[in-house]
Amino acid sequence: MKKLRMTLMALAASFIALPAVAAEIPLSRLSAYLNGLTTAQGDFRQINTDGSVSGGRLYIQRPGRARFEYAAPNDALVMAGGGQVAVFDPKSNQPPEQYPLARTPLNLILARNINLDDARMVVGHMAEGDMTAVVAQDPEHPEYGTIRLVFADNPVRLRKWVITDEAGGITTVELGAFETGMKLAPSLFNIVLEARNRAGD
């Protein structure tokens, strides 16, 4: 009996020692946070499908606009604006590759109104340690891929996102400390102007 009691006490102690898992942040709070995120800028680190790592500076202006300035040796530029996503390759003299923003999972966090409570949009919502992860997709076009958003709490803050594209490629973007609420120049998100300026170089 004594041995059994000691075993039970040891088992109870092991449960007490386990790290606490926080409850997931409600979708309504996450939606409110994202809808309140009008402008933001900060550093990012990107892990690509092939395992390579790059980084740079990120600018966001919701709705519909984002700019990823990649540091050397990459030096690429990815812009979202005017309903398009453009990829500028500094090693090419060709015009930027362009894709409809609506066909990318990034569109879900750049939308004018974000409602994660839409059951068709969210396909996953769970606590991960002291973080909360939300997996979302375009309910009309799930074949476009998914975006997995990871948030910290107290205060709510977007820490990273993971995009799985329509070809199955996975790209992770980790956010450093970033500022919000500043005024950003419209030219940061003007694809036509950027292409014209580069053509004139």
MDAnalysis code that builds the backbone (N, CA, C; Angstrom):
import MDAnalysis as mda
import numpy as np

u = mda.Universe.empty(603, n_residues=201, atom_resindex=np.repeat(np.arange(201), 3), trajectory=True)
u.add_TopologyAttr("name", ["N", "CA", "C"] * 201)
u.add_TopologyAttr("resid", np.arange(1, 202))
u.add_TopologyAttr("resname", ["MET", "LYS", "LYS", "LEU", "ARG", "MET", "THR", "LEU", "MET", "ALA", "LEU", "ALA", "ALA", "SER", "PHE", "ILE", "ALA", "LEU", "PRO", "ALA", "VAL", "ALA", "ALA", "GLU", "ILE", "PRO", "LEU", "SER", "ARG", "LEU", "SER", "ALA", "TYR", "LEU", "ASN", "GLY", "LEU", "THR", "THR", "ALA", "GLN", "GLY", "ASP", "PHE", "ARG", "GLN", "ILE", "ASN", "THR", "ASP", "GLY", "SER", "VAL", "SER", "GLY", "GLY", "ARG", "LEU", "TYR", "ILE", "GLN", "ARG", "PRO", "GLY", "ARG", "ALA", "ARG", "PHE", "GLU", "TYR", "ALA", "ALA", "PRO", "ASN", "ASP", "ALA", "LEU", "VAL", "MET", "ALA", "GLY", "GLY", "GLY", "GLN", "VAL", "ALA", "VAL", "PHE", "ASP", "PRO", "LYS", "SER", "ASN", "GLN", "PRO", "PRO", "GLU", "GLN", "TYR", "PRO", "LEU", "ALA", "ARG", "THR", "PRO", "LEU", "ASN", "LEU", "ILE", "LEU", "ALA", "ARG", "ASN", "ILE", "ASN", "LEU", "ASP", "ASP", "ALA", "ARG", "MET", "VAL", "VAL", "GLY", "HIS", "MET", "ALA", "GLU", "GLY", "ASP", "MET", "THR", "ALA", "VAL", "VAL", "ALA", "GLN", "ASP", "PRO", "GLU", "HIS", "PRO", "GLU", "TYR", "GLY", "THR", "ILE", "ARG", "LEU", "VAL", "PHE", "ALA", "ASP", "ASN", "PRO", "VAL", "ARG", "LEU", "ARG", "LYS", "TRP", "VAL", "ILE", "THR", "ASP", "GLU", "ALA", "GLY", "GLY", "ILE", "THR", "THR", "VAL", "GLU", "LEU", "GLY", "ALA", "PHE", "GLU", "THR", "GLY", "MET", "LYS", "LEU", "ALA", "PRO", "SER", "LEU", "PHE", "ASN", "ILE", "VAL", "LEU", "GLU", "ALA", "ARG", "ASN", "ARG", "ALA", "GLY", "ASP"])
u.atoms.positions = np.array([
    [0.829, -1.207, 0.000],
    [0.000, 0.000, 0.000],
    [0.867, 1.261, 0.000],
    [1.938, 1.237, 0.807],
    [2.831, 2.386, 0.876],
    [3.477, 2.651, -0.479],
    [3.888, 1.550, -1.135],
    [4.524, 1.699, -2.451],
    [3.542, 2.276, -3.463],
    [2.283, 1.827, -3.406],
    [1.259, 2.329, -4.316],
    [1.023, 3.817, -4.074],
    [0.995, 4.217, -2.789],
    [0.747, 5.622, -2.456],
    [1.883, 6.491, -2.968],
    [3.117, 6.008, -2.842],
    [4.267, 6.777, -3.326],
    [4.242, 6.901, -4.848],
    [3.816, 5.820, -5.508],
    [3.719, 5.863, -6.970],
    [2.689, 6.882, -7.417],
    [1.544, 6.900, -6.728],
    [0.492, 7.858, -7.079],
    [0.943, 9.290, -6.829],
    [1.670, 9.512, -5.729],
    [2.172, 10.851, -5.423],
    [3.173, 11.306, -6.479],
    [4.044, 10.385, -6.919],
    [5.026, 10.721, -7.951],
    [4.329, 11.045, -9.270],
    [3.276, 10.286, -9.571],
    [2.519, 10.523, -10.801],
    [1.833, 11.885, -10.748],
    [1.250, 12.212, -9.583],
    [0.596, 13.511, -9.429],
    [1.603, 14.641, -9.574],
    [2.793, 14.458, -9.000],
    [3.834, 15.486, -9.091],
    [4.269, 15.701, -10.538],
    [4.296, 14.613, -11.311],
    [4.710, 14.752, -12.711],
    [3.713, 15.572, -13.503],
    [2.421, 15.440, -13.173],
    [1.409, 16.247, -13.858],
    [1.544, 17.711, -13.466],
    [1.828, 17.971, -12.197],
    [1.988, 19.341, -11.739],
    [3.176, 19.996, -12.431],
    [4.211, 19.208, -12.705],
    [5.420, 19.758, -13.311],
    [5.277, 20.039, -14.797],
    [4.223, 19.483, -15.428],
    [4.053, 19.711, -16.860],
    [3.753, 21.184, -17.139],
    [4.309, 21.765, -18.223],
    [4.028, 23.163, -18.542],
    [2.544, 23.337, -18.875],
    [1.989, 24.441, -18.409],
    [0.575, 24.714, -18.651],
    [0.356, 25.077, -20.115],
    [-0.730, 24.593, -20.685],
    [-1.108, 24.940, -22.046],
    [-2.238, 25.956, -21.959],
    [-2.002, 27.131, -22.496],
    [-3.009, 28.188, -22.421],
    [-4.185, 27.852, -23.323],
    [-5.357, 28.341, -22.950],
    [-6.530, 28.169, -23.807],
    [-6.342, 29.004, -25.060],
    [-6.881, 28.513, -26.171],
    [-6.714, 29.257, -27.409],
    [-7.458, 30.596, -27.338],
    [-6.894, 31.598, -28.014],
    [-7.516, 32.920, -28.067],
    [-8.778, 32.813, -28.923],
    [-9.920, 33.335, -28.465],
    [-11.154, 33.236, -29.256],
    [-11.000, 33.869, -30.643],
    [-11.662, 33.280, -31.615],
    [-11.586, 33.777, -32.993],
    [-12.073, 35.208, -33.105],
    [-13.049, 35.588, -32.289],
    [-13.568, 36.959, -32.340],
    [-12.485, 37.971, -31.954],
    [-11.656, 37.630, -30.960],
    [-10.559, 38.526, -30.556],
    [-9.496, 38.612, -31.632],
    [-9.201, 37.482, -32.266],
    [-8.203, 37.474, -33.329],
    [-8.685, 38.275, -34.535],
    [-9.964, 38.154, -34.867],
    [-10.533, 38.933, -35.970],
    [-10.442, 40.422, -35.670],
    [-10.790, 40.811, -34.433],
    [-10.736, 42.218, -34.041],
    [-9.309, 42.757, -34.124],
    [-8.348, 41.938, -33.697],
    [-6.937, 42.345, -33.770],
    [-6.516, 42.583, -35.220],
    [-6.811, 41.632, -36.098],
    [-6.395, 41.758, -37.496],
    [-7.096, 42.926, -38.186],
    [-8.377, 43.128, -37.893],
    [-9.100, 44.243, -38.504],
    [-8.579, 45.586, -38.016],
    [-8.017, 45.609, -36.806],
    [-7.444, 46.842, -36.282],
    [-6.030, 47.099, -36.752],
    [-5.434, 46.125, -37.432],
    [-4.060, 46.248, -37.917],
    [-4.085, 46.916, -39.295],
    [-4.120, 48.234, -39.303],
    [-4.225, 48.949, -40.575],
    [-2.871, 49.098, -41.259],
    [-1.850, 49.516, -40.500],
    [-0.499, 49.617, -41.060],
    [0.497, 48.990, -40.079],
    [1.566, 48.437, -40.640],
    [2.607, 47.823, -39.818],
    [3.902, 47.769, -40.607],
    [5.014, 47.812, -39.889],
    [6.317, 47.634, -40.519],
    [7.271, 46.994, -39.519],
    [8.182, 46.176, -40.039],
    [9.142, 45.513, -39.166],
    [9.961, 44.510, -39.953],
    [10.864, 43.840, -39.250],
    [11.731, 42.851, -39.884],
    [11.038, 41.487, -39.938],
    [11.436, 40.679, -40.911],
    [10.902, 39.324, -41.012],
    [12.007, 38.354, -41.401],
    [11.760, 37.095, -41.090],
    [12.650, 35.998, -41.472],
    [11.810, 34.965, -42.185],
    [12.254, 34.530, -43.359],
    [11.468, 33.611, -44.175],
    [12.209, 32.302, -44.386],
    [11.490, 31.211, -44.133],
    [12.025, 29.879, -44.379],
    [11.281, 29.312, -45.588],
    [12.007, 29.038, -46.644],
    [11.401, 28.637, -47.908],
    [11.207, 27.122, -48.003],
    [10.461, 26.705, -49.013],
    [10.158, 25.287, -49.207],
    [11.410, 24.434, -49.301],
    [12.458, 24.975, -49.922],
    [13.694, 24.203, -50.096],
    [14.609, 24.252, -48.881],
    [14.145, 24.914, -47.791],
    [14.942, 24.992, -46.573],
    [15.837, 26.207, -46.489],
    [15.954, 26.963, -47.577],
    [16.775, 28.168, -47.547],
    [16.105, 29.240, -46.684],
    [16.911, 30.129, -46.148],
    [16.411, 31.172, -45.248],
    [16.782, 32.543, -45.803],
    [15.836, 33.444, -45.785],
    [16.077, 34.815, -46.212],
    [15.364, 35.739, -45.241],
    [15.567, 37.013, -45.396],
    [14.931, 37.959, -44.491],
    [14.942, 39.350, -45.064],
    [14.356, 40.274, -44.346],
    [14.316, 41.631, -44.827],
    [13.324, 42.479, -44.050],
    [12.720, 43.412, -44.746],
    [11.813, 44.387, -44.140],
    [10.427, 44.229, -44.749],
    [9.417, 44.268, -43.887],
    [8.029, 44.070, -44.305],
    [7.210, 45.312, -44.001],
    [6.350, 45.684, -44.955],
    [5.399, 46.781, -44.768],
    [4.008, 46.260, -45.120],
    [3.032, 46.582, -44.292],
    [1.651, 46.178, -44.547],
    [0.745, 47.381, -44.429],
    [-0.160, 47.513, -45.383],
    [-1.233, 48.497, -45.275],
    [-2.523, 47.825, -45.725],
    [-3.347, 47.497, -44.753],
    [-4.618, 46.870, -45.075],
    [-5.637, 47.937, -45.417],
    [-6.531, 47.625, -46.372],
    [-6.655, 46.329, -47.061],
    [-5.780, 46.234, -48.308],
    [-5.323, 45.033, -48.584],
    [-4.809, 44.687, -49.898],
    [-3.383, 45.031, -50.243],
    [-2.599, 45.607, -49.295],
    [-1.258, 46.040, -49.688],
    [-0.188, 45.510, -48.739],
    [0.904, 45.036, -49.331],
    [2.047, 44.556, -48.559],
    [3.303, 44.693, -49.412],
    [4.435, 44.790, -48.729],
    [5.715, 44.926, -49.429],
    [6.779, 44.173, -48.637],
    [7.454, 43.234, -49.298],
    [8.533, 42.459, -48.701],
    [9.830, 42.857, -49.405],
    [10.700, 43.546, -48.695],
    [11.998, 43.929, -49.238],
    [13.043, 42.951, -48.700],
    [13.578, 42.113, -49.568],
    [14.525, 41.082, -49.139],
    [15.946, 41.645, -49.096],
    [16.660, 41.296, -48.033],
    [18.028, 41.764, -47.864],
    [18.975, 40.990, -48.772],
    [20.185, 41.528, -48.952],
    [21.224, 40.846, -49.736],
    [21.543, 39.497, -49.090],
    [21.920, 38.498, -49.866],
    [22.176, 38.556, -51.307],
    [20.940, 38.355, -52.173],
    [19.773, 38.161, -51.567],
    [18.553, 37.927, -52.341],
    [18.161, 39.180, -53.123],
    [17.947, 40.279, -52.390],
    [17.613, 41.583, -52.970],
    [16.336, 41.583, -53.802],
    [15.494, 40.575, -53.627],
    [14.232, 40.550, -54.371],
    [13.218, 41.475, -53.706],
    [12.125, 41.712, -54.392],
    [11.040, 42.527, -53.863],
    [9.727, 41.867, -54.243],
    [8.859, 41.696, -53.261],
    [7.517, 41.173, -53.504],
    [6.530, 42.235, -53.028],
    [5.603, 42.601, -53.910],
    [4.632, 43.643, -53.594],
    [3.217, 43.130, -53.816],
    [2.314, 43.542, -52.932],
    [0.886, 43.309, -53.137],
    [0.214, 44.669, -53.186],
    [-0.533, 44.896, -54.250],
    [-1.216, 46.169, -54.408],
    [-2.057, 46.137, -55.669],
    [-3.150, 46.876, -55.663],
    [-4.003, 46.904, -56.841],
    [-4.584, 45.559, -57.207],
    [-4.743, 44.680, -56.211],
    [-5.322, 43.365, -56.474],
    [-4.353, 42.363, -57.068],
    [-3.064, 42.740, -57.143],
    [-2.057, 41.864, -57.723],
    [-0.913, 41.636, -56.741],
    [-0.190, 40.533, -56.949],
    [1.082, 40.295, -56.269],
    [2.146, 40.272, -57.354],
    [3.205, 41.080, -57.181],
    [4.274, 41.166, -58.167],
    [5.588, 40.759, -57.529],
    [6.371, 39.972, -58.259],
    [7.675, 39.513, -57.787],
    [8.740, 40.131, -58.686],
    [9.575, 41.002, -58.101],
    [10.653, 41.660, -58.835],
    [11.963, 40.927, -58.565],
    [12.591, 40.462, -59.634],
    [13.873, 39.770, -59.540],
    [14.968, 40.736, -59.987],
    [15.869, 41.130, -59.076],
    [16.899, 42.109, -59.453],
    [17.880, 41.593, -60.495],
    [17.921, 40.285, -60.690],
    [18.852, 39.697, -61.650],
    [18.235, 39.585, -63.047],
    [16.992, 40.016, -63.173],
    [16.291, 39.895, -64.461],
    [15.937, 41.270, -65.017],
    [15.999, 41.385, -66.322],
    [15.570, 42.618, -66.986],
    [14.123, 42.539, -67.442],
    [13.451, 41.443, -67.082],
    [12.077, 41.237, -67.494],
    [11.117, 41.943, -66.527],
    [9.896, 42.215, -66.977],
    [8.888, 42.770, -66.064],
    [8.617, 41.796, -64.928],
    [8.073, 42.276, -63.834],
    [7.835, 41.380, -62.691],
    [6.786, 40.324, -63.012],
    [6.946, 39.144, -62.406],
    [5.886, 38.140, -62.484],
    [4.721, 38.623, -61.626],
    [3.495, 38.467, -62.152],
    [2.339, 38.940, -61.407],
    [1.284, 37.846, -61.286],
    [0.592, 37.861, -60.127],
    [-0.470, 36.903, -59.844],
    [-1.612, 37.656, -59.175],
    [-2.843, 37.227, -59.385],
    [-3.962, 37.850, -58.657],
    [-3.825, 37.613, -57.150],
    [-3.912, 38.678, -56.367],
    [-3.829, 38.543, -54.913],
    [-4.897, 37.588, -54.399],
    [-6.075, 37.613, -55.023],
    [-7.190, 36.767, -54.582],
    [-6.881, 35.283, -54.712],
    [-5.863, 34.941, -55.496],
    [-5.516, 33.528, -55.673],
    [-4.420, 33.081, -54.722],
    [-4.067, 33.920, -53.748],
    [-3.036, 33.564, -52.777],
    [-3.635, 33.563, -51.366],
    [-3.150, 32.686, -50.483],
    [-3.646, 32.682, -49.098],
    [-3.388, 33.993, -48.360],
    [-2.383, 34.776, -48.819],
    [-2.083, 36.052, -48.174],
    [-3.285, 36.998, -48.233],
    [-4.133, 36.795, -49.210],
    [-5.330, 37.623, -49.358],
    [-6.223, 37.565, -48.115],
    [-6.161, 36.461, -47.376],
    [-7.039, 36.294, -46.222],
    [-6.704, 37.261, -45.099],
    [-5.421, 37.658, -44.948],
    [-5.094, 38.622, -43.889],
    [-5.007, 40.047, -44.410],
    [-5.075, 40.210, -45.734],
    [-5.076, 41.558, -46.301],
    [-6.478, 42.002, -46.685],
    [-7.475, 41.156, -46.443],
    [-8.860, 41.489, -46.797],
    [-9.340, 42.700, -46.004],
    [-10.321, 43.412, -46.543],
    [-10.860, 44.596, -45.872],
    [-11.513, 44.222, -44.547],
    [-12.307, 43.171, -44.560],
    [-12.977, 42.720, -43.339],
    [-12.655, 41.249, -43.115],
    [-12.033, 40.951, -41.979],
    [-11.642, 39.589, -41.640],
    [-12.593, 39.051, -40.593],
    [-13.214, 37.928, -40.897],
    [-14.132, 37.291, -39.953],
    [-13.737, 35.819, -39.819],
    [-12.874, 35.548, -38.842],
    [-12.416, 34.173, -38.644],
    [-13.514, 33.282, -38.083],
    [-14.612, 33.898, -37.617],
    [-15.734, 33.101, -37.124],
    [-16.504, 32.433, -38.260],
    [-16.185, 32.822, -39.499],
    [-16.788, 32.165, -40.652],
    [-16.309, 30.711, -40.666],
    [-17.194, 29.797, -40.348],
    [-16.814, 28.390, -40.187],
    [-16.219, 27.806, -41.460],
    [-16.604, 28.344, -42.606],
    [-16.075, 27.804, -43.863],
    [-14.634, 28.246, -44.084],
    [-14.225, 29.365, -43.477],
    [-12.875, 29.890, -43.685],
    [-11.861, 29.187, -42.792],
    [-12.184, 29.009, -41.526],
    [-11.248, 28.435, -40.566],
    [-11.380, 26.920, -40.555],
    [-10.267, 26.236, -40.823],
    [-10.273, 24.770, -40.831],
    [-9.461, 24.206, -39.670],
    [-8.914, 25.094, -38.826],
    [-8.176, 24.662, -37.653],
    [-8.020, 25.805, -36.673],
    [-8.174, 25.520, -35.369],
    [-8.058, 26.538, -34.313],
    [-7.626, 25.809, -33.051],
    [-6.378, 26.032, -32.636],
    [-5.871, 25.251, -31.509],
    [-4.801, 26.018, -30.732],
    [-4.638, 25.630, -29.452],
    [-3.559, 26.169, -28.633],
    [-2.290, 25.387, -28.927],
    [-1.159, 26.096, -28.981],
    [0.155, 25.470, -29.158],
    [1.065, 26.047, -28.083],
    [1.104, 25.389, -26.914],
    [1.830, 25.952, -25.785],
    [1.131, 27.224, -25.340],
    [1.869, 28.334, -25.330],
    [1.256, 29.609, -24.962],
    [0.847, 30.423, -26.184],
    [0.837, 29.792, -27.344],
    [0.423, 30.438, -28.591],
    [-0.923, 29.879, -29.054],
    [-1.539, 30.574, -29.992],
    [-2.763, 30.101, -30.640],
    [-2.539, 30.066, -32.143],
    [-2.887, 28.960, -32.772],
    [-2.749, 28.821, -34.221],
    [-4.123, 28.737, -34.863],
    [-4.252, 29.397, -36.006],
    [-5.482, 29.360, -36.790],
    [-5.114, 29.011, -38.227],
    [-5.752, 27.995, -38.769],
    [-5.533, 27.618, -40.164],
    [-6.756, 28.048, -40.960],
    [-6.525, 28.849, -41.997],
    [-7.641, 29.391, -42.779],
    [-7.404, 29.151, -44.266],
    [-8.510, 29.151, -45.007],
    [-8.450, 29.007, -46.458],
    [-9.606, 29.777, -47.072],
    [-9.506, 30.031, -48.365],
    [-10.609, 30.664, -49.085],
    [-11.711, 29.619, -49.223],
    [-12.880, 29.850, -48.601],
    [-13.926, 28.822, -48.658],
    [-14.437, 28.555, -50.060],
    [-14.306, 29.536, -50.945],
    [-14.753, 29.342, -52.326],
    [-13.706, 28.622, -53.170],
    [-12.436, 28.745, -52.755],
    [-11.352, 28.143, -53.544],
    [-10.315, 27.514, -52.612],
    [-10.638, 26.420, -51.950],
    [-9.670, 25.779, -51.057],
    [-8.422, 25.298, -51.794],
    [-8.523, 25.142, -53.104],
    [-7.365, 24.672, -53.871],
    [-6.247, 25.719, -53.933],
    [-6.540, 26.968, -53.547],
    [-5.510, 28.001, -53.547],
    [-4.491, 27.805, -52.424],
    [-4.793, 26.962, -51.458],
    [-3.875, 26.706, -50.361],
    [-4.404, 27.234, -49.038],
    [-3.574, 27.145, -48.016],
    [-3.970, 27.580, -46.674],
    [-2.932, 28.526, -46.087],
    [-3.369, 29.271, -45.090],
    [-2.458, 30.094, -44.316],
    [-2.665, 29.757, -42.843],
    [-1.573, 29.483, -42.149],
    [-1.628, 29.165, -40.723],
    [-1.049, 30.341, -39.961],
    [-1.890, 30.995, -39.177],
    [-1.495, 32.175, -38.424],
    [-1.213, 31.783, -36.981],
    [-0.112, 32.265, -36.434],
    [0.255, 31.944, -35.059],
    [0.315, 33.247, -34.256],
    [-0.438, 33.274, -33.152],
    [-0.582, 34.493, -32.349],
    [-0.071, 34.276, -30.932],
    [0.523, 35.336, -30.368],
    [0.809, 35.398, -28.942],
    [-0.351, 36.138, -28.274],
    [-0.414, 36.044, -26.949],
    [-1.498, 36.706, -26.209],
    [-0.927, 37.693, -25.202],
    [-1.799, 38.547, -24.707],
    [-1.483, 39.518, -23.630],
    [-0.289, 40.423, -23.940],
    [-0.351, 41.285, -24.929],
    [-1.504, 41.492, -25.812],
    [-1.462, 40.556, -27.016],
    [-2.588, 40.466, -27.720],
    [-2.638, 39.660, -28.944],
    [-1.652, 40.243, -29.953],
    [-0.881, 39.356, -30.552],
    [0.120, 39.799, -31.535],
    [0.398, 38.677, -32.507],
    [0.407, 39.000, -33.796],
    [0.737, 38.021, -34.829],
    [2.236, 37.771, -34.808],
    [2.639, 36.506, -34.631],
    [4.058, 36.169, -34.535],
    [4.612, 35.586, -35.828],
    [3.794, 34.789, -36.534],
    [4.271, 34.228, -37.801],
    [3.085, 33.705, -38.591],
    [3.338, 33.424, -39.868],
    [2.351, 32.707, -40.661],
    [3.064, 31.688, -41.541],
    [2.341, 30.639, -41.869],
    [2.873, 29.559, -42.704],
    [1.911, 29.373, -43.863],
    [2.398, 29.581, -45.070],
    [1.566, 29.448, -46.267],
    [1.869, 28.117, -46.948],
    [0.827, 27.344, -47.184],
    [0.920, 26.149, -48.020],
    [0.218, 26.479, -49.324],
    [0.981, 26.545, -50.412],
    [0.397, 26.991, -51.681],
    [-0.295, 25.842, -52.409],
    [-0.844, 26.178, -53.563],
    [-1.638, 25.191, -54.298],
    [-0.805, 24.030, -54.817],
    [0.524, 24.223, -54.874],
    [1.399, 23.130, -55.311],
    [1.941, 22.317, -54.140],
    [1.556, 22.699, -52.904],
    [2.027, 21.978, -51.734],
    [3.292, 22.540, -51.124],
    [3.834, 23.624, -51.707],
    [5.025, 24.262, -51.145],
    [4.692, 24.977, -49.843],
    [5.637, 24.970, -48.900],
    [5.411, 25.570, -47.587],
    [6.420, 26.691, -47.358],
    [5.920, 27.877, -47.059],
    [6.758, 29.038, -46.771],
    [6.365, 29.597, -45.412],
    [7.347, 29.752, -44.525],
    [7.111, 30.276, -43.182],
    [7.702, 31.682, -43.079],
    [6.902, 32.612, -42.578],
    [7.367, 33.983, -42.350],
    [7.260, 34.275, -40.859],
    [8.420, 34.485, -40.223],
    [8.474, 34.806, -38.797],
    [8.665, 36.307, -38.643],
    [7.837, 36.917, -37.809],
    [7.862, 38.364, -37.639],
    [8.681, 38.752, -36.422],
    [9.550, 39.744, -36.594],
    [10.248, 40.316, -35.464],
    [9.354, 41.369, -34.819],
    [9.934, 42.176, -33.962],
    [9.167, 43.273, -33.368],
    [8.764, 44.231, -34.486],
    [7.510, 44.635, -34.509],
    [7.102, 45.567, -35.548],
    [6.217, 46.672, -34.983],
    [6.276, 47.816, -35.677],
    [5.489, 48.977, -35.294],
    [4.162, 48.951, -36.033],
    [3.164, 49.580, -35.465],
    [1.861, 49.664, -36.116],
    [1.336, 51.099, -36.036],
    [0.387, 51.384, -36.919],
    [-0.322, 52.661, -36.854],
    [0.384, 53.841, -37.484],
    [1.488, 53.607, -38.215],
    [2.193, 54.715, -38.851],
    [1.623, 55.009, -40.233],
    [2.005, 56.151, -40.800],
    [1.598, 56.492, -42.163],
    [2.644, 55.956, -43.124],
    [2.203, 55.230, -44.139],
    [3.103, 54.660, -45.134],
    [2.832, 55.290, -46.488],
    [3.888, 55.548, -47.232],
    [3.759, 56.180, -48.548],
    [3.055, 55.242, -49.524],
    [2.079, 55.738, -50.288],
    [1.385, 54.898, -51.275],
    [2.333, 54.271, -52.292],
    [3.456, 54.933, -52.580],
    [4.398, 54.421, -53.577],
    [5.014, 53.080, -53.165],
    [4.989, 52.764, -51.872],
    [5.535, 51.487, -51.414],
    [4.788, 50.300, -52.007],
    [3.535, 50.531, -52.407],
    [2.680, 49.423, -52.853],
    [2.218, 49.596, -54.306],
    [2.851, 50.507, -55.030],
    [2.452, 50.803, -56.405],
    [3.312, 49.964, -57.360],
    [2.755, 48.882, -57.843],
    [3.500, 47.960, -58.705],
    [3.896, 48.618, -60.018],
    [2.975, 49.367, -60.620],
    [3.254, 50.024, -61.903],
    [4.397, 51.021, -61.757],
    [4.375, 51.826, -60.692],
    [5.429, 52.809, -60.457],
    [6.765, 52.130, -60.209],
    [6.759, 51.057, -59.432],
    [8.003, 50.337, -59.158],
    [8.600, 49.773, -60.443],
    [7.763, 49.198, -61.292],
    [8.241, 48.640, -62.556],
    [8.788, 49.732, -63.459],
    [8.111, 50.879, -63.480],
    [8.574, 52.002, -64.317],
    [9.924, 52.528, -63.824],
    [10.063, 52.666, -62.502],
    [11.320, 53.174, -61.949],
    [12.472, 52.218, -62.235],
    [12.212, 50.921, -62.145],
    [13.275, 49.937, -62.397],
    [13.642, 49.894, -63.880],
    [12.659, 50.084, -64.744],
    [12.931, 50.084, -66.177],
    [13.783, 51.285, -66.576],
    [13.696, 52.359, -65.803],
    [14.446, 53.573, -66.106],
    [15.841, 53.566, -65.545],
    [16.175, 52.548, -64.703],
    [17.520, 52.483, -64.105],
    [18.585, 52.206, -65.169],
])
